[in-house]
Amino acid sequence: MRKWSPFIVCLLDDDPSVLKGLARLFESADLHLETFSNPETFLGYARTHRPQVALIDVCMPQMSGLEVQSQLRKISPSTRVIVFTGNDDPLVRSTALNAGALAFLTKPFDDEELLTSVRLAFASAT
């Protein structure tokens, strides 16, 4: 029987394959992952649960990840944010980091790099 980490990571991405793949990765690392494909649903969850760590994709049809990051900062200022994207645009990277993201990763990212970023985010939250 697996022991679940008390740490919960929220993942926001509109790509079902990314949600599924990262769910498997996080399960193998004994980290609990809550997945969201809709920014409004995620922000609603954040209002009541105040997640410790959030992984947010930049490119989504309803709302950009940078907009989500901005709203999340107002809702739950203590949430540690990691932003990721398929297109490494220096302006987007600097905007995300200047807005408080702890890391900015480019897809496809290395599994260990992602897990290390998440663990560092948890460490900085405590």
C-alpha positions as CSV (number, residue, x, y, z in Angstrom):
1,M,0.0,0.0,0.0
2,R,1.3,3.4,-1.0
3,K,1.7,6.2,1.5
4,W,0.5,9.5,0.1
5,S,2.5,12.6,0.8
6,P,0.6,15.2,2.8
7,F,1.7,17.6,0.1
8,I,-0.7,18.3,-2.7
9,V,0.3,19.7,-6.1
10,C,-2.3,21.4,-8.3
11,L,-1.7,21.0,-12.1
12,L,-3.5,23.3,-14.6
13,D,-3.2,22.3,-18.2
14,D,-5.8,22.0,-21.0
15,D,-4.0,19.0,-22.6
16,P,-5.4,15.7,-21.3
17,S,-2.3,13.8,-22.2
18,V,-0.2,16.1,-20.1
19,L,-2.6,15.7,-17.1
20,K,-2.5,11.9,-17.4
21,G,1.2,11.7,-17.9
22,L,2.1,13.9,-15.0
23,A,-0.5,12.2,-12.8
24,R,1.5,9.0,-13.3
25,L,4.8,10.7,-12.7
26,F,3.6,12.2,-9.4
27,E,2.1,9.0,-8.2
28,S,5.4,7.2,-8.8
29,A,7.1,10.0,-6.7
30,D,4.5,9.6,-3.9
31,L,3.1,13.1,-4.4
32,H,-0.6,13.7,-4.6
33,L,-1.7,15.6,-7.7
34,E,-5.0,17.4,-8.3
35,T,-5.5,18.0,-12.0
36,F,-7.5,20.8,-13.6
37,S,-8.2,21.5,-17.3
38,N,-10.2,24.7,-16.7
39,P,-8.7,27.8,-15.2
40,E,-12.0,28.9,-13.5
41,T,-12.4,25.4,-11.9
42,F,-8.8,25.6,-10.6
43,L,-9.2,29.1,-9.2
44,G,-12.4,28.0,-7.5
45,Y,-10.5,25.1,-5.9
46,A,-7.7,27.5,-4.9
47,R,-10.2,29.8,-3.1
48,T,-11.2,27.1,-0.7
49,H,-8.1,24.9,-0.5
50,R,-5.2,27.3,-0.7
51,P,-2.8,24.9,-2.4
52,Q,0.8,24.9,-1.4
53,V,2.2,24.3,-5.0
54,A,0.6,25.0,-8.4
55,L,1.9,24.0,-11.8
56,I,0.4,26.3,-14.4
57,D,0.6,26.0,-18.2
58,V,1.0,29.3,-20.0
59,C,-1.1,28.5,-23.1
60,M,-4.7,27.7,-22.5
61,P,-7.8,28.7,-24.5
62,Q,-9.9,30.2,-21.8
63,M,-7.3,32.3,-19.9
64,S,-3.5,32.5,-20.1
65,G,-1.4,30.9,-17.4
66,L,0.0,34.4,-16.6
67,E,-3.6,35.6,-15.9
68,V,-4.2,32.6,-13.7
69,Q,-1.0,33.3,-11.9
70,S,-2.0,36.9,-11.3
71,Q,-5.4,35.9,-9.9
72,L,-4.0,33.1,-7.8
73,R,-1.6,35.5,-6.2
74,K,-4.6,37.5,-5.0
75,I,-6.6,34.4,-3.9
76,S,-3.8,32.5,-2.3
77,P,-0.6,34.5,-1.9
78,S,1.3,31.7,-0.2
79,T,0.9,29.3,-3.1
80,R,4.2,28.5,-4.7
81,V,3.8,28.7,-8.5
82,I,5.8,26.8,-11.2
83,V,5.0,27.9,-14.8
84,F,5.6,25.8,-17.8
85,T,5.1,26.2,-21.6
86,G,5.9,24.6,-24.9
87,N,7.3,27.9,-26.2
88,D,10.1,29.5,-24.3
89,D,9.4,33.1,-24.9
90,P,11.9,35.3,-22.9
91,L,9.2,38.0,-22.3
92,V,6.7,35.4,-20.9
93,R,9.5,33.8,-18.8
94,S,10.5,37.1,-17.3
95,T,6.9,38.1,-16.7
96,A,6.2,34.9,-14.9
97,L,9.3,35.0,-12.8
98,N,8.9,38.7,-11.9
99,A,5.3,37.9,-10.8
100,G,6.7,35.4,-8.3
101,A,6.9,32.1,-10.1
102,L,9.6,29.9,-8.5
103,A,10.5,28.2,-11.7
104,F,9.7,28.4,-15.4
105,L,10.0,25.1,-17.3
106,T,9.8,24.4,-21.0
107,K,8.0,21.3,-22.3
108,P,9.0,18.7,-22.8
109,F,10.8,18.9,-19.5
110,D,12.9,16.4,-17.7
111,D,10.9,14.5,-15.1
112,E,13.6,14.9,-12.4
113,E,13.9,18.6,-13.1
114,L,10.1,19.0,-12.6
115,L,10.1,16.9,-9.4
116,T,13.1,18.8,-8.0
117,S,11.3,22.1,-8.7
118,V,8.2,20.9,-6.9
119,R,10.2,19.6,-3.9
120,L,12.0,23.0,-3.7
121,A,8.6,24.8,-3.9
122,F,7.4,22.7,-0.9
123,A,10.6,23.4,1.0
124,S,10.2,27.1,0.5
125,A,6.5,26.9,1.6
126,T,7.4,25.5,5.0
